[in-house]
Amino acid sequence: MLDTSPFFHLSSVLNRQSIAQHGLDWTRMGAARGIAGSRRPEVEGIFVCRGEEDADFFLRINNTGGPVDLWSVDGVDERSLLDNGSGFVYLPGRIPAGRVRLVRSDIPPQYGF
C-alpha cells in the first residue's frame, strides 16, 4: 500500500550535495558517520521514519559529529519497509533524487537523549 503520510530521513549536512544529485544511496555513505554513529552502512537500504515527531528521536541521537538535514521521502510503499532487528525500518535499495526533498537544513546537534 502506497502511503501518503510523510516519511523522513536524517543525514549529515556533508551529504546534502550528494543527496540532491543522486538521491539517498547507501553505497555513497562515507562523507560522514550515520545518525547512530556508524562509519559504514548498517543495511543495504535507507532508514526512514514516519512523521517529524519520530524524526525528533533521531535528532536527539545524532552521532554524525555535526549538524544534519531532514529530508522528506515521497512514494513510500509500507509493504517494502524492513525492520533491521532493532525496531527501526528501512527501504531496501536506493531512493532517487526525485523522491526526496530537503525540509529542514543545518539542524544543530540536540543532545538530550
C-alpha positions in Angstrom: 0.0 0.0 0.0 1.4 3.3 -1.1 1.4 5.6 2.0 0.7 9.3 1.6 1.8 10.3 5.1 5.3 11.7 5.1 8.4 9.7 5.8 11.7 11.3 6.6 15.4 10.6 6.6 18.1 12.4 8.5 21.6 12.8 7.2 24.7 14.9 7.9 24.8 18.2 6.0 28.1 16.9 4.5 25.8 14.6 2.4 23.5 17.3 1.1 25.0 17.8 -2.3 25.2 14.1 -3.0 21.6 13.5 -1.9 20.4 16.4 -4.0 22.2 15.0 -7.0 21.9 11.2 -6.5 19.1 10.7 -4.0 19.5 8.5 -1.0 22.0 5.8 -1.8 23.6 3.7 0.9 26.5 2.9 -1.4 27.6 6.5 -1.3 28.0 6.7 2.5 31.3 7.9 3.6 31.4 11.7 3.8 30.0 11.5 7.4 29.0 9.0 10.0 25.4 7.7 10.1 22.9 9.1 12.6 23.7 6.3 15.0 27.4 6.9 14.6 28.2 4.1 12.2 31.0 4.6 9.7 29.6 2.3 7.1 26.0 1.3 6.1 24.2 -0.9 8.6 21.9 -2.2 5.9 21.6 -2.2 2.2 19.0 0.4 2.2 17.8 3.7 3.6 16.4 4.2 7.1 13.2 6.2 7.2 10.9 7.3 10.0 7.2 8.4 9.9 6.4 12.0 10.8 8.6 14.7 12.2 7.9 13.6 15.7 9.7 10.3 15.1 12.4 12.3 13.3 13.0 14.2 16.6 14.1 11.0 18.2 16.9 10.6 15.6 17.8 14.3 16.0 18.5 13.6 19.7 20.7 10.6 19.0 22.6 12.4 16.2 26.2 11.0 16.2 27.3 12.4 12.9 29.6 14.9 14.6 27.8 17.9 13.4 24.5 19.4 12.0 22.1 17.3 10.0 19.4 17.9 7.3 15.9 16.5 7.4 14.6 15.1 4.1 11.1 14.0 3.2 10.7 10.8 1.2 7.8 10.5 -1.2 6.1 7.4 -2.5 6.9 5.0 0.3 5.2 1.7 -0.1 4.8 0.4 3.5 4.9 -3.2 2.3 8.5 -2.5 1.3 9.7 -1.4 4.7 12.0 -3.8 6.5 12.9 -4.0 10.2 16.7 -4.2 10.9 16.0 -6.1 14.1 16.0 -3.0 16.4 12.5 -1.8 15.5 13.8 0.8 13.1 12.7 0.5 9.5 14.4 0.9 6.2 13.6 0.8 2.5 15.9 -1.7 0.7 17.8 -0.2 -2.2 18.2 3.4 -3.3 15.7 6.3 -3.4 16.1 8.6 -6.4 16.6 12.3 -6.0 13.1 13.0 -7.5 11.5 11.4 -4.5 13.4 13.3 -1.8 13.0 17.0 -0.7 15.1 18.9 1.8 12.7 20.0 4.5 15.0 21.5 7.2 18.7 22.1 6.9 21.6 22.7 9.3 19.9 21.3 12.4 22.5 21.5 15.2 23.2 18.5 17.4 20.5 18.2 20.1 22.0 16.4 23.0 19.3 15.5 25.3 18.5 11.8 24.9 
